Amino acid sequence: MYAEERQQAIATLVVERGRIAVTAVAEQFGVTTETVRRDLAVLDRAGVLRRVHGGAVPVGALTLMETALVERNATHAEAKRKIAAAALDLLPGPGGSLLLDGGSSTAALAEVLPTDRNLFVATNSVPIAGRLATVPGLTLHVLGGRVRGLTQCAVGETPVRALAELRVDVAFLGANGITPEHGFTTPDEAEASVKRAMVRAGQRVVVLVDGSKLGREQLVRFATLDDVDVVVTDSGADRTAVERLEDAGVEVVVA
């Protein structure tokens, strides 16, 4: 196989799989890892893919940009409603406790929380707190701190310290990207610190994401695959991306 043919095949693999590893590509094409790295460098310079540690991802899969909450609420709205409905099956029973991370998918869950089981709900999200403040049957605990305008979530040492004292039945989090290799990611370090604390505070950790987040990587990792018990996504998620998570040992619920 000529180099140009191999590089075209590699570009196709990246699109199909969402991410490729240097070692796997070298084995598949019977070439050295050094040859694959040179191929990836050529494709990266051409704008066909983006090189990451140990392999490559599609163009646009790795980004430092973060969209505002209002924009995210309007994106994949129907998928998020389905995800929230499926997540209801993962709620604790009467008298149980949960954490709600900030974000559009967790906000969709807040909209449909039952009012007949006296749940304790802690959140760092200003919009979610406002939504739940007057809901009967819920005891609301707001995690204070500096509020980021972009996400309308409290961040910093204050919520991290408060979370260190909590232990809830289920922590529901959002994510901006998920890959088997790099885990669960978000663009901002301050947000990631709070998410890490939420992961530690949950006896069970559930991540709610629409299918567009699978196969993407953001700047900061807040959890590995081993840290998360369940991922709830929608039927629009790429089947290969779902299977890769399942092969890595993550339970995936497709709404």
N, C-alpha and C positions, 0 to 999 in steps of 0.2 A: 504494500500500500504506500502510495506517495504521501509526502508530508501534507500536501494540500487536501488530499482525500481524508486523511486521518483527522486533520483539524476540523473539517466539515462534520465528520462523524462525532467528534467531541462536542462541537457546538450543538448538535442535535441532542446528544445525551443530556447536556445541561438543561435544555428546555424541557425535556421529557421528565427528568428526575428531580429538578429543582436544585440539586447540588451534586457534584461529583468529587471523588477523592482521587488524588494523584496515583496512589498505589493501585486502586481498583482499575483505573483507566490503563495503567501500564500493563497490568495483567491481562486485561481484555484484548489489548492490541499487540501484545507480545513485544513491548518496547521497554526501555529503561525509564525510571522515574525522571531522570534528567531530561530525556526526550519529551516526556509529557509536560514538564515544567516549561520547556522552551515553547511547546505548542500553546500552552496557556498564556504565556507572555505575548505571543503573536496575536492571539485572539483577544486578549485584554487591550492591547494597543489599538486593535481594529474596532474596539467598542462592541464586540460580539458577546463578551461575558466579563465578569469581574473576578479576579483572583482573590481568594481568601486563604487563610492558613490551612494547608493540607489539601487544597483543591480549588474549586471555582463554583460560582453561583451565577444565575442569569443577571443580565443588566437590570438594575432596579430592585433586585432582591436585597441588596445591602445599601442602606441609606441612613443618613444622619438627620433627615428631615422628620419633623414631628407635626402632625396636623392638630388643629385646635379641636376642643371637645365638641363644639357646635357642628363643625364639619363632619366629625366622626359619627355623631348621632344621626346625621342624614345619610350616611353611607351604609349600604347593606342592612337597611332597617328591618326588612322582613326576615332576613336570615337571623338577625339578633333576637327578634321576637320568638322565633322557633327555638333558638338556643336557650333563651330564658325559660321557655315552657319545658324543655327537656331537663333543665337544671333543677326544676322544682322537685324532681324525683330524688335529688341528692341532698335535699335539705334535712337537717336534723329533726327529730320528733318534738313533741310538746316540751317546753322548758329548755330547748336546745339553744346553742349559741353559734353565731357565725360572724365572719368578717366579710365586708364588701369593699374591695379595692375600687378606686375611681376608674371610670371608663364607660364607654357606651354600652358594652355588652353587660357589665355588672349593673349599670343603670336600668337596662331592660329587665333584669331579674328583680331589681328593687320595685319596679312597677307592678309586678305580679306576685309579690310575697303574700302568703296566706295570713289571715288575721285571726286564726282560730287556734293557735298553738303557743302563744306567749313566748315568742322568740326574743332573745337578746341579740341585737345587731350593733356591731361596731364598724365605723367607716371613717375614712379620711377625706371623703368626697363631699364638698359643700352642696352640690345639687342633690346627691342621694340623701344627705342628711335632711335637707329641706323637704324632700319628697316623703320621708318616713317619719318626720317629727310628730305628725298628728295621726298617724295610722294606729288604730286600736289593736291591742294584742301584742305590740312590739315595745321592747325597752331599747331605746336608742342611746348609744354611747358614741360621742363624736371625738375623734382623735385630732387634737389641735396642732397648730404649727404654722409655719409660713405657707401661705397659699400661692401656688403657681397659677398665674392667670390663664395660661394655655390649657391646662387640664383641670383647673379648679379643684386641686387636691392639696391637702396639707402635707408638707414635706419637711425634712430637717431632723434635728436631734429629738425634738419634742415627741412626735409620733413614734419614732423608733424606740425611745425609752418607754413610752406607754405600752407599746406592743410587747416589749420584753416581759411585762407583768401579766399579760393575757394568755390564756390557753382556751381556744374555742373548739367547738366540734368540727366545724368546716370553715375553711378560708376560701372564698371565691375571688379569683384574681383575673385581670385581663393581661394581655401581652401584645406587643407590637410585632413580634416575630417568634417563630418556633422552628428549630431544625434539630434532628437527632444529634448532630455533631456539637452544636453550640448551646443547645437548650433553649430556655425562654429568655427573651431579650426585650429591651426598651431603649429609647434613645437617650434618656436623661439619667445621670448618676443619682441625683436626689430622689427621683421616683423609684429607681432600682433599689435604693437603700430601704425605703419603706416597704417595697414589695418583698424583699428578703426577710424583713422582720415579720411580715404577715405569714410568709411561708413557715417560719419557725414557730409562729403562734398557733398554727392550725394542726389539729390532730389528723385531719384529712384536708388535702389541698386539691382544689378543682380550678382549672383554668378555662375560661370562656372566651372563645375566639371565633370570628367568622373565617371561612375558608381561605380568604386572601392572605391571612397571616402565616399559613403553613408554608414552609420552604423559604421563609424570609429570615434574615438576620439583621438585628439592630446593634447599636454601639455597645450596650452594657448588658451583661448577663445577670439575671437575678435568681435563676433557679436552674438546676440540671434536671434531666429527665427523671432521675431517681427521687427528686424532691417532690414531684407532682404525682398524685394518684389518678386523676381523671382529666382528660381534655374533652370539652364539649364543643363541637363545631357543627356546621351546617352541611346539607347535602351538596352544596356547590363546591366543597373542598375537593382538591385534586386527589383522586383515589390512591395514586402512587405515594403522595405525601402522607396520607393517612396510614397506609400500609407500612411505611418506613417507621412511623412512630410506634405502631403496634409491634413491629418486629423488634423494636428497641425496648419493649416491655411496658409501654404506656397504654392504659385503657382509654380508648377513644369512643365517645358517644356521638353518633351522627344524627342530628335532629332532622 
